[in-house]
């Protein structure tokens, strides 16, 4: 069973940057799509970005395009989310998730079956 541990969240001013990391332990995740989701208070969990097993295919939600970059280092069992030009509306708990094998990326949380505990990102105005 894979365990996912996120880190890198914190408090940052609007316009700033953060890099989130997600380290996987246990079974490998190199054959799986990996995703970053977020959930703000009172809102549903939503996808932010996802990446194919080899890293060649990525998906970004519209609000993340041009500001966030997802990447992975399979040798280090780690997936990253670099976030720049942060806005107060990016404030949320960010979760790393393991998805299905293969290159087809899903943007639906129901297709991801292993989740980290989340890391809080707070963007002040």
Secondary structure, 3 states (H helix, E strand, C coil): CCEEEEECCEEEECCCCEEEEEEEECCCCCCEEEEEEEECCCCCCEEEEEECCCCCCEEECCCCCCCEEEEEEHHHCEEEEEECCCCHHHCEEEEEEEEEECCCCCCCHHHCCEECCCEEEEEEC
